[in-house]
Amino acid sequence: SNADGAGDIQEVSSINSCSGRENNSLWLRIEIQNGGSLGFDLKPTSTAFEVDYDFFIFGPNSDCSDLESTIRCSTTNPLQAGLSNNFTGMNDEETDLFEGPGPDGNSYVKSLDFKKGEIYYIVIDRPIGNSPFELEWTGRATENGNPFAEGPVVTPPDDLFICNSN
């Protein structure tokens, strides 16, 4: 994904602990299928330090019209913090729940313990640079690398034949 723009209103600027705001944001609504710890690695496809991603997590069971405050967020700038890459995310080794802005932090915060059926909102924002990203889920709540319900099964179409009208 490579979001462009922040939408019509600044929804996260006054309800997060990381002094962040939306610049080029993508909102994800997730429903947890397997309980346990869950984290992620958000990896921009560009390794340039000018590409900086932040994230904000709201829940559990928040309503989109009333998100309350973030339960996790990171707005660390990898270049300002002197990091070795421009990745960000959550893992079991971290102890801090919030970090940033700028040089504050190492771009990772503590993973969350989820319960089956809980709903969360994750806002992924790119304040600097331009690059798509990949999201890799980690932790005990993943099953075959995926903490969410399987998508629908699609039957592949039969072979297509092209006929020449001549």
Number of C-alpha atoms within 10 A of each C-alpha: 11 15 17 13 14 17 12 6 8 11 16 20 13 13 16 21 21 24 17 23 22 22 18 19 21 19 14 12 12 16 19 20 20 20 16 17 18 22 23 17 17 22 20 24 15 15 14 15 19 16 22 26 29 28 27 26 23 25 18 16 14 15 13 13 7 9 18 15 16 20 15 25 30 31 30 28 27 25 17 13 16 13 16 11 15 24 23 25 25 27 20 17 10 12 12 15 18 24 21 20 19 18 17 17 21 23 30 28 23 20 23 19 14 20 16 14 15 16 18 21 21 18 18 21 25 27 21 15 14 19 19 14 19 14 13 13 20 21 20 17 24 19 14 6 12 16 23 16 12 8 6 6 6 6 6 6 6 6 6 6 6 6 6 5 4 3
